[in-house]
Amino acid sequence: MSCNVTSENIRFNLEKIENETLFRDSKITSKYFCTQNFKDFIEKNRINGLKFKEVGTAT
């Protein structure tokens, strides 16, 4: 799995994040990333707005 953050490709180890919904990387702690599980959940439940008070710890 990879994503683009400010024009940089960042690769994640899918085995480490496959059971996650939202996560942070220990090297890029200022950003949160979501998995396909999260995107599917949002679409399935027709959620169109979220506000997070706190989301997990960096792994």
CYANA upper distance limits for C-alpha pairs under 8 A (distance plus 0.5 A):
  1 MET  CA     11 ARG  CA      6.43
  1 MET  CA     12 PHE  CA      5.99
  1 MET  CA     13 ASN  CA      7.40
  1 MET  CA     14 LEU  CA      6.45
  2 SER  CA      9 ASN  CA      7.05
  2 SER  CA     10 ILE  CA      5.89
  2 SER  CA     11 ARG  CA      4.79
  2 SER  CA     12 PHE  CA      6.40
  3 CYS  CA      9 ASN  CA      6.32
  3 CYS  CA     10 ILE  CA      6.03
  3 CYS  CA     11 ARG  CA      7.27
  4 ASN  CA      8 GLU  CA      5.97
  4 ASN  CA      9 ASN  CA      5.30
  4 ASN  CA     10 ILE  CA      6.78
  5 VAL  CA      9 ASN  CA      7.19
  5 VAL  CA     10 ILE  CA      7.80
 12 PHE  CA     16 LYS  CA      8.49
 12 PHE  CA     17 ILE  CA      8.21
 13 ASN  CA     17 ILE  CA      7.26
 14 LEU  CA     18 GLU  CA      5.92
 17 ILE  CA     23 PHE  CA      8.15
 17 ILE  CA     35 THR  CA      8.23
 18 GLU  CA     35 THR  CA      8.05
 20 GLU  CA     35 THR  CA      7.39
 20 GLU  CA     37 ASN  CA      8.23
 21 THR  CA     34 CYS  CA      6.28
 21 THR  CA     35 THR  CA      5.95
 21 THR  CA     36 GLN  CA      8.25
 21 THR  CA     37 ASN  CA      6.32
 21 THR  CA     38 PHE  CA      5.52
 22 LEU  CA     32 TYR  CA      7.27
 22 LEU  CA     33 PHE  CA      6.21
 22 LEU  CA     34 CYS  CA      4.97
 22 LEU  CA     35 THR  CA      6.95
 22 LEU  CA     38 PHE  CA      7.47
 22 LEU  CA     55 VAL  CA      7.95
 22 LEU  CA     56 GLY  CA      8.19
 23 PHE  CA     32 TYR  CA      6.22
 23 PHE  CA     33 PHE  CA      5.87
 23 PHE  CA     34 CYS  CA      6.84
 23 PHE  CA     55 VAL  CA      8.32
 23 PHE  CA     56 GLY  CA      7.29
 23 PHE  CA     57 THR  CA      7.99
 23 PHE  CA     58 ALA  CA      7.36
 23 PHE  CA     59 THR  CA      8.02
 24 ARG  CA     28 ILE  CA      7.48
 24 ARG  CA     29 THR  CA      6.31
 24 ARG  CA     30 SER  CA      8.47
 24 ARG  CA     31 LYS  CA      6.91
 24 ARG  CA     32 TYR  CA      5.38
 24 ARG  CA     33 PHE  CA      6.53
 24 ARG  CA     56 GLY  CA      8.30
 24 ARG  CA     57 THR  CA      7.36
 24 ARG  CA     58 ALA  CA      5.27
 24 ARG  CA     59 THR  CA      6.90
 25 ASP  CA     29 THR  CA      6.22
 25 ASP  CA     31 LYS  CA      8.44
 25 ASP  CA     32 TYR  CA      8.24
 25 ASP  CA     58 ALA  CA      6.04
 25 ASP  CA     59 THR  CA      6.23
 26 SER  CA     58 ALA  CA      5.68
 26 SER  CA     59 THR  CA      5.95
 29 THR  CA     58 ALA  CA      6.98
 34 CYS  CA     38 PHE  CA      6.43
 34 CYS  CA     39 LYS  CA      7.79
 35 THR  CA     39 LYS  CA      7.16
 36 GLN  CA     40 ASP  CA      6.48
 37 ASN  CA     41 PHE  CA      6.65
 38 PHE  CA     42 ILE  CA      6.74
 39 LYS  CA     43 GLU  CA      6.75
 40 ASP  CA     44 LYS  CA      6.40
 41 PHE  CA     45 ASN  CA      6.57
 42 ILE  CA     46 ARG  CA      6.37
 42 ILE  CA     47 ILE  CA      5.68
 42 ILE  CA     48 ASN  CA      8.15
 43 GLU  CA     47 ILE  CA      7.05
